[in-house]
Amino acid sequence: MNEKILCQGYQRRDGTKGIRNKVLIVFTVECSKYVCRKIAEYFQNIGEDVETIGSHSCLHNQVNIRRMLKYCTHPNVGGVLVIGHGCEYTYPSMLAKEAERSGREAAWFYQQEAGGTKKSIIRGITIVQDMLDKLKNVPRIPMYIQDLVIGGECGGSDFTSGLAGNALIGSVFDYVADHGGTAVFEELSEGIGLKDYLVSRGIDDKVKQDIANAYDKTVDFCSAYGQFSIAPGNMDGGLTTIEEKSMGAMVKSGRRPIQSVLKIAQSPTRKGVHLLDVIPDEKLEPAHFIAADPSDMLDLIAAGCHIVFLVTGRGHVVGTPISPVVKVTGNPRTYNRMQDDIDFCAAGLLDGTESMSDMTERMLKKLRSICCGRLTNAEKMGHREGILYFNYQDPVNVPKCWQF
């Protein structure tokens, strides 16, 4: 697969390649969300690839500013419209400026200055239509697996997740890493008890120490906020302890060396497997633990992931506004019950009807088809779970937010 063209990607002026060609509408505060959603819905209803994402709070912090900057310059995004209300801390002009600097089509305005709801919607539709017309001329260029960045997430885990679903994604991670691509995983809160194992996979002493530091910080966070990630649904699905869940969760990262520990909205600088540390260093407080799995996937996307694999034993329905989400289950009952939402069943690994190598190849074929434009079930159903939450505020350091 590494010697073959993965797909015809969308060439960005900053040198990246995308598998989608979206216009992203960003709201900088809750007050401008309605206008953004209405503009996006207008185009979604006529089949255009227009999405919206944003943040609720009037105040902001460096973590979420970094996220929004990365969404505006994501390889799957070709155009960006940022709409502010007019009195919040976050400057839409700065987000649009960074998108424009990266070579994207970009525009911004305040709805107060535009004349309110109706006039803002009309203005936004005009701007987005112009962007869509221009995006039709984006060059297509061969994209290889070496150009691909994938993410791995698990949610609604049961006893099959570690044995089948996560094991399959771990095999995909190994394949992508072995063939020059990039893979990112996170969920250290579901790695409790595996510090020595994770540290042993660090590519060098620095990375080993970074993994140890991230692990210790996560344990402190989990202790302080009660976020040891084993839920009643996990236990109903046959898991009994966080250590048991951790062993299954970390299987999705495969077996290859860990090249680096990434911070939120930091992209890998070399190929291979990377660990994403989602606990901010600025303050030991939740960065996003409001929307759980959707927010976790958005952090993987902020690291540049073109596609995110979501392994779910109990079943999941979510998607994201920017990158396709491929939902995988190892539980045949879950798959039979939720085939409209789940994209791939890995149950053959449990009953021995399919080998890991054969199933990995089948998953890689699906991966290629999605890169070529085939919609995932979340895309077909219109799932776009993607709102940033601010759980701590740092208005004193506002100027630092624009240091990137």
C-alpha positions, 0 to 999 in steps of 0.5 A: 500500500505504501508504493500505491497512491492512497488517493488524490489529495487536496494540495494546500499552499502550506505544503500539506495534503487533505482528504476533504475540502471543507469550508469551516465556519468558526464562532468565537463565542456562544452569541455567534453560534446561531448565525454560524450554524444557520449559515452551515445548515444552508449549505449542508442542505444542498450537499456542500461540505461546510462545517462549523465549530467554536467555543462558548465562553466570552473569555479565552485561554491559550489551550483553546486558542491553539485548538482553533488555530489548528482547526483553521489550518487543518489539511482537510480545511480549504476555507475559513469564515470566523464570526464573532459577536463583537465584545468577546476576548477572542479576536476573529481577525486573528484566527482568519489572519492565521488561516490566510497566512497558511494559504486558506481562503479566509474572512471574518466579521462581527455580527454586531457590525454586520447588523444582527442575525439576518444580515449576518446570515446573508453576509455569511452565505455570500462569503461562503459561496464565494469560497466554495467556488474558489475551492473547486480549483484547489489542485489535486495531488497524489497522496501516499500513506507517508502523507497520512496522519491517523488518530486512535480513540476508544469509547464505550468500551467493553470486554471485546474492545481490547481483544478485537477492536483496539487490537485491530487499530493497533495493527493498523497503527503498526502498518502505518508507522512501518510504511512511513505514515504517522499515528497519534493516540491519547487517553493516558487516563485509560493507561493507569497502571501501565507507566513502565510499559509506556515508558519502555516504548519511548524512542530515546531517554528524553521521550521516555522522561516526557512519557513518565511526566505526562503519566504522572500528571495524568494520575494527579489529575485523575486523583484530583478530579475523580476522572479514573476512566471506568464507567458503569457502562464499561462494567456492564460490558464486562470490564471490572477495574481501570487497570483491566480497561487500561490494558485493552485501551493501550492496545490500540497504540500498537507496538512500535516505538513512541516518537514523541509526546505531543501537547494539545494542538501540537503536530508531529514533526516526524513519522511514526507513533506519537502520544498526545498529552491532553492535560494542559501544563498551564493549569492542572484543570480539565481542558475539555472533559465535558463532551468526553469522546467527541472532545478527545477526537477533536484534540487528535484532529488538532494534532493534524489527524486526517482520520480518527478511528473510534473503537466502541464495544458498547456502541457509539454514534458521534462524528466530528466537523473536520475529519472523518470518524471510522467507528469500529466494534469487536462486539457482533451484537453491537454491530448488528444493532447499530449498523447505521452508525458502526463502520466496521466489525472486528468480531472475526478476531474473537471467534477465529473466523478471520486472521489479524493480517486479513482483517488489517488488510480489509481495514486498510482498503476501507481507509483508502476508500474513505480517503478517496471520498467515501463517507463514513456512517457519521458523515452520512448521518450528519453527526458533527459533535464539536464544541470547545468548552472553557473550564478555566479562564486566564484573561490576565494573559490574553496577549500570550494567546496569540504567541504561536 
